[in-house]
Amino acid sequence: MTKPTRIFDLIAYQQEQFPTIAMFSYKEEDRWVESTAIDIQQEANALAKGLIAKGILPGDKVALISENRVAWNIIDFAIQQVGAVVVGMYPNISKDDYEYILKHAEVKLAIVSNKSLYEKIEGQLADLYIIDGEPSTPHWNELKALGTAITDSELQQRKAAVLPSDIATLIYTSGTTGTPKGVMLSHTNLLADVMSSEYSFPVTAYDRALSFLPVCHAYERVFHYVYIYKGVTIYFAQSMDSIGADIKAVKPHIFSAVPRVLEKIYDKIVSTGDSLTGVKRKIFFWAISVGEKYTIEGRSPWYNLKLAVAQKLVFSKFREALGGELKGVASGSAALQERLIRLYMAAGIPIFEGYGLTEAGPCLSVNCYKRGMRIGTVGVPLINIEIKLAEDGEILAKGENIMVGYYKDQKATDEVLKDGWLSTGDIGTWVDHKYLKIIDRKKEMFKTSGGKYIVPQQIESKLVESVYIEQAMVVGEGQKFPGAVIVPAYEALKAKFKPAETLKKEDFLKLPEVNDFLEKQIAVINNKFGHWEQIKRIAVIPTEFTIEAGDLTPTLKMKRKQISAKYKAEIDALYAI
């Protein structure tokens, strides 16, 4: 067949191009169960018929709220096949967020994964179904049963009527500030990004991908579509807690991650090194120091010799811990520490750091071997996508991948879409006239009382390079100097200072020697910045920023206003001098 023009065409495309592979694989008890393209098409058709029988019309909105699982993709395809619009939502947002999105999107029917989610939105919709069996709740199998009254011909007519320009999905932005907006992405938008992205993927047909990021997010979702298009089997991790075991079992050739996941994997490896003694411990941390100096080009023969020794003695174990067969790890959603990129790449684990946003479908640029890599940047624009910088440095993007607009918000659409160019809200610069480097969010830049601009993100990314700093948020708008709210890496500090077992975390972090040590860490980092950018005072807090506490979006971006409000007293104290 010709290349897919609607998302659900990907099923038939894979069946034709790669008839012998499994599209998906998932763990059931102690074995991995495979689903082929034929299996998925049959399931999607059965559910699509049920949606037709239930009265879902072209253009109607159907909500999908679930963790990663094969059922998510089946439902995604089924909704699209009847010309309806998928409203995918995170399974861990607040009840208020669900209420707002369901109402704003005018959702007609919803399918959720479990009873907890069912109870969260029960009463907000007349038609609500559950995937995991509960005797007291309508099951999604009931929808399939309704569909037996619909003929194959009727379903084919509905599928044939779906145009590439039709809206395939509404994705509500996480909203670090203000109310979430519904991003309208057409089949054309999503497939354009698939085709632009797939060229840079380091995998080929019959390879294995591990999936654990929420597929409701545009980033992981488009990756799934790329995997299907390229004939790569998608293995679903059992949970975020099982990633390590799943990696060892699957031995993936690729997976996508956010920086927090890669940081935690690294921390676990380093904790293993910390437990070593004597010569073994010295060799381990010598190898780490070698890896931190890794560069793609321009390495001296002496460095290459040290790297070869480090790879044989230490980094080979890094690769083994990640399955031993990785061709690449995609990192996105936020900046990954340069130090970690160098370490992973020194270990022979290629990091493909990229950049994008939901409104762009979402991928815009990436570091990849085919078109060039530069550590510290987000690579080159994807093929068929144009990127330019406005006078103030804002990144503008253009291509068939760019969204149709914001649902029921023409004013907001007009603010970011001008002559086909999307205003991303991110500030960037070019490195060597080729590689895009993200400096900060336009709206997150601020001025001190002295009129100097502060770019929080670039300072924060350096702060968290310290193994003793877990999270950091730069503050100081309108103040004499920038300060920072610091969440220390408690376990690392504990190992260094070895407090009494009876000492509470809060009391330990208040110890003068601990604060002095953290301030010295900050002082070293300050040397990388101009005098006006240097952090003068810090507020140390014991509680990590989390999604559940309302500090982070589901994609782990900081909600600066909420964090500033929560720690107002601590931030005010920084400037009470």
N, C-alpha and C positions, 0 to 999 in steps of 0.2 A: 504494500500500500504506500501511498505518498506520505510525506511527513504529517504528523498529527496537526490538526487545526483547532481542535477542542481538547481540553484536558482529558476527558474520558476516552478519547481516541488512543491514548497511550496504552491502554490494556490490549487492544487488538494489535497495535504496532509491536508490542513486545512479543505477543503470541506468534506473530508472523516472522519476526526477525530472529527470535531466540526461543524456539518452541520447546526446548528441552530443559530450560532453567526454571527454578522456583522464583516467583516474584517476591514472596515474603517467607520468613521463617520465624517461629516463635517457640518459646519454651513451655512445654506442658508437662508438669511433674518433672521427670528426669530426662526427657528427650525433646529434641527440636523437631517441630512439626512444620512441614512445608505446604505452601499454597501456590499453585500455578496461576498463570494468567487466565486459564479457562475456569478455574475455581472462583477466582475473584470476579470474573465477568458474570458467572451464574449467580453469585451472591448479590452483586450490584443490580443485576436485572430484576431479581426477586424483590429486592427492597424498593427499586424504582417503581415497579408495578404497584407495590403497596402504597407508595406516596401518591400515585395517580388515583388509586381507588379511594384514598383519603381526601381527595379533592385539591391536592397541591397543583397549582397552575404555574406556567412559565412566569418567571419574575418574582414568585413568592419567596419569602425568606424562611429557611429552615436552619435551626441552630444545632450545632454539634459540640458537645462538651464532654471530653474524654481524655484520659491519659493516652500515651502512645500504645497502639495495638492495631492488629490487622483490621478490626472492625472500623477504626477511624477512617481508613482509606476506602473501605467498601462503602461506607456511608457518604463520604466525600464524592466518590464517583456516581453513586446512585442519585444523589440530589441534583448533580449537574446534568445527568442524562435526561431528566424530565424538564430541563430548562429553568429549574429553580436556582436560588442563590444560597451558597453555603455560608453560614455565619459561624465560624469556628471560634470557640472561646477557651481560655485557659481553665483548667479544672481547679485552680487555686486562687481565684479572685474573690472579692467580697460579694456578699448578697446584694449590696447596693449597686455594685457594678453590673451584676447579672440583670437586675431589675431595669437599670438604665438602658443597657444594650438591647435587651429583649423588646423593650417599649420603643426605643428609637428606631430599631431596625424593622419594626412591625413584623416580628417573627410569628409565623402561623403554626409551627410545630417544632418540637425539640426532641433530640435523642441524647440521653446522658449515659454515663458509664455505670454509675452505682447509686445506691440508695441515698447516700449522703448528699450527692449533687441533686438527686431527685427532690429531696426535702428542702433544699435551698431555694429551688425555683417553683416548687409546687404551689399552685394557686395563681401563678402569674400567666399560665397558659392552659387552655382547654385540652390541647393535644400534647402529651408528654410521655415519652417512652424511655425504658431503661434497658441497657445491654446486659448487665449482670443480673441473673435471675433473682427475683423477689416475688413471692406469691401474691403479695398485696399491691403490686404495682404493674401497670401495663408494660408488657415486654415487647422488644422490637420484633420478635418473631410473629407477634400478632399483626404487625404491619405487613410482613411477608405473606401471611395467610390471607389477608385481605386481597393481596395482589394476584391471587390465583384466578380471580374473576377478570383480569385484564389480559388481553391477547398479546402475543408477540408483535403482531402487526401494529397495535396501538402504541406499544412502547417504541417501536422503530420509527413511527411517525413523529413521536415527541422528540426522539433523539435527532432525527433528520432536520427538525425545525430549529435546533439550537445553532445560532450563528457564532462565528469566532469573536465577533464584536460584542456579544452578550456578556453581561456581568456574571462571572463565575463565582466570585466570593466577595464578602464584606469582611474586612479584617479591622477590628477596632484597635487603634494605636494605644499603647500602654498608658500614655498620658503622664509624663513626669511633672507636667503642670497642666492645670485646667481639665476640662472634660474630654474624655476619649472621642476621637473622630473616626467615623467609619470609612475606611479606604476601599474604594470600588476598584477591583481588578478584574479585567475581562479575560476570557480565554486567550486572546491575542497577547495581552500584557504578560501573563504568566508563561506562555509558551515562548514568547520572545526572550524572556529572561532565561528559560531553560536552554534555548539554543545558544544564547550568548555565553552562558556559564559552562555548558558541557564541554566546550573546546578546551577549557583549562583544567578539567578534572583529570587526575593522574591514573584513573582506573579504566578498565576495559571490560567487555562482556565476560560473564562468568566469575567476576570478582565478588567479594563480599563486603557489604557495608553494615556497620552497627549503628542503630538509631536509638538515641535516648533523650534528645532535646524535644520539647513540645512541638508536635507536628502542626499544631494550630498556628504557630508562628510562621510567617512567610519564609524565613531563612531555612528551617528544616523542611518545610513543605515543598519548596522548589527543589531542594536536594532530593527528596523522594521522587519527584517527577523526573529529575535528571537520571537517577539510578534506574528507574523503570525504562526510560528512553535508551539508556546505554546497555541494558541487559545485566545489571548488577543486582544480586539478591540482597534484599534488605532484611537484616536480622534485628529483631526488637529486643532491647535489653529488658530484663524483667522489672527493674526499677532503677532509680538513681543510685540506690545503695548497692546494687549488684553489679555495677559497671565493671569493676575489676575482674570479677569472676566470669562475667559474660565475655569480656575481651579475651581472656585466656581460652575460653571454650570456642569462640567463633573465629579467633585469629583474623580479625578484619583487615581488609586492604585499605579501608578509609572509614573515618567517622568525622562528624562535625561536632564542634564543642564551643562553648563560651569560655572566656579566659578563666573564670572561677573554677571550672572543671579541670582545666589544665594545671592551674595552680595547686589544686588539691592533690592531683596525681603526683605532681612534683614534690609536694610536701610529704606525701606518704613515702616516696622513694628516699628523700633526704632523712626522714625519721629512721629508716632502715640503716642508713649510713651512720647516723648518730649513735646507733646501738653497737656499732663496731668498736673494737679497741685496738690499740697498738698500731702496727704497720698497716693493717687493713684499713683502719680509719683514716690514717694519713693519706694512703693511696686514693681512697674514695674522694676526699675533699680536694686533693691535688687535681684529680680528674675534673671535678666541678669547676675549679679555677681555670683549667684549660678550656673547658667548654664555654665559659662565660666570655672568652676572648675570640670565639669562633666568628669567622667572616666567610662569605660565600666566595669572594675572590681575593687575590693578593696575599695569600698565606705563604709564609716563608717555609723553606724546606725543614728548618728546625721545628717550627710550629707543627707542620704536618707529621713529623716524627712523633712529637709528644701526643698529638691527637690520635695517631694510630695506636699508641700504647694505651691511652685512656679508653679508647673504644674497645680494645681487646680485654682490658682488665675490669672496666667498670660499665661503660656505656652499652656493652652487649647485653648486660642485665636489664638496662632500661628498655631496650627493644623487646627483650623476652617478656618483660612485665606487661608490654602492650601487644602481646600476641606474636611478635617476631616477623610479621609479614606486611606491616604498614607501608603503603606507598605514599600516604599523605594524611594529614589531619587539617581540616578546615577550621579556622578560628574566626569568629565574627561577633557582632553585637556590641563589642567594646574593645578597647585597645588591650593587647596582650603585652606584658612586660618584655622589653627587648632582651633582657637577660635570659628569660625563659625561652624565647625563640632561639637564641644562640645555643642554649644548652640542649634543647630538643634536636636541633639540626646537627649539632656536634655528635649527638647520639645516633644519627642516621635516621631520624624521624622528621621528615619534611613537614614544615608548618606552612600552610597556605593561608596567610592572613588576608582577609578581604574587607570590603566596606559596602554598605548598602543601607537601605531603609525601606520600610513597608511600602511607601508611596512609589518606590522604584521597582517593585515587583519581585524581590528586593535588591538583588545583587548588582553592583555597579563596577567594582574593580577588585582585582585580586593579585597577589603575588603568586606567580607560577613559573615553573621551569621553561615552559614553552615560549612565554612572552617576556620573561624577565622578572627577577626578584631583587628586592632591596630591603634589607632588614630595617625596621623603623618607619616603613611606609606601608600603605595598603595596596601597593602594586600599580598596575597599569589598568586603564579602562577596559572593560570586557569588549569583545568584538561586537560591532553594530551599536555601540553605546558611545555617545559623545559626552565629554565632561569639559567644562571650562570654569574659570574663576571670575566672579564679579569683582568690581573695583575694591570692595571691602574684604575680598578673600573668600566670600561665600561660594560654596561648591554648587554649580548648576549642572543639571544632567538632562539629556534628551535621548529619546529612543522609543521604540514600540513597546518597551517594557513599562513606561511611565503610566501611572494610574489614570483612570478615567476622571476621577475627582473624589471629593468627600461626599458621602451620602447626605442628602438634604442640607447641604451647607455650601451654597454657591459662593458666598463671600469668602470663606476660608479657602475654597478651591482657587478662586481668582487671585488670592494673595500669594499662592505658591506656584501656580501654573501661568506662565506668561510666554506666549508665542511657542508653546511646546516645550519650554524649558522649565524643569522642576527646581525650585529653590529649596535646597535641602535643609537649610538652617545650620549647616556645619561649615566651619572655617577651615580652609586647607591651603596648601602651598605645593608647588611642584619641586621635586628633587631631580636634578639633571634633566629638566624639561620633559620628564617622562613618567616618573613615579609620583603618585599622589600621597601626600602626607596630611593627616587630619590633625589640626591644632586644637580645636575646641568646638563646642556648640556655640553658635552665634549668640543665643539668648542667655548663655551661662557665663559669658565674659562679663567682667564688671570693672569699675574704676575705683581706685582708692580715693581718699579725700584730696590727695595730691595730684589727681588727674591722670594717674598712671593706669594703663590697662593691665588687668590680671587675667590670665588664661588658666582656669582651675585644672582642666583635665591633664594638661602636660605636666603640671606640678604634682598632681595626685598620682599619675602613672609612675613618677620617679619615687615618690614616697613609699608606695607599696612594693617597690623593689627590695626594700629592706626586709629581711626575713623576720624582723621583730614587729612589723606593722602589717596588720591584716587588711584594714580598710582606712581610707582617709578622705575627708571632704574639706576643701579649702573654702574659707569664709573671709569676710572683710570688706564687703561693698560699702563704700562711703566712709570707711575707717582709715586711720593713718597707715596701717600696714595689714598685710594678709596674715591670717592665723589658720589653724587647722583643727578639725575634730578628728581625733585619732582613735581607732579601735586597735589595740595592740594584739599581736600574735601571742596569746596567753601561754600556750604550751611551750613555745620557743623561749619566752622570758622565764617561765618556771624552770626550764631545764638549765638556764644560765645562772639564775639566782638561788634555785633550790630552796624555796620558802618552807617554813614548817608546815607539816601536813594540816595543822589546825587553822592555818591562816586562810581566811576567806579571799576569794578572787578580788572583791572590791577593795579590801584592806591591803592586799598585796600590791595592787596597782597604784595605791596611794603612797607606797614607800618612797622616801626621797631618793634613794639610790636607783630605783626603777625609773622614776621620772627623769633623773639626771641622765641616765643611760639613753632613754628615748630622745631627749633633747640633743644629745651628742649625735645620735643617728640623723636627726633632722639637720644638724649643723653641717654634716658631711654632704647631705643632699643639697642643701642651700648653695653650695659652691658651684652647682651646675646652672644657677640662675642669676639674673641681674639683681642688684641690691634691692630694688623696689619690689621684686617678686619673692624675696626670701621670706620664709615663714618665721615670724618673730616669737609667737607664743602658741602653745598647743593645749587643747582640752582633751584629756584622756578619759575615755568612757569604757565601761566594762562590757557593754552589750553590743553584739554584732548587729549590723544593719541586715534586716531580713525582709522578705516579701510579706510574710505573715504579720509582721509588726507595722507594715505600711511604709517602710523606709525605701524599699526597692520595687521597681516595676517587675512584672513576670519575666522580663528579659534582663533583669539584674542591673538596671540603670538606677542611679540614686535619685530619689525624689527630694531634691534639695530644699524645697519649701517646707515639706513635712519634717525633714530632719532638723532644719534650722528652728522650726517651731518647737519641736520636741526637746531640743537641747538649748533653748533660748538662754536659760540662766547661765549655762556653762560658757556659751559664746559671748554673752554680755560681760562675763567676768574677765575674758581675754582683754577687753578694752577698758576695763575699770581701773585705769592707771593714770 
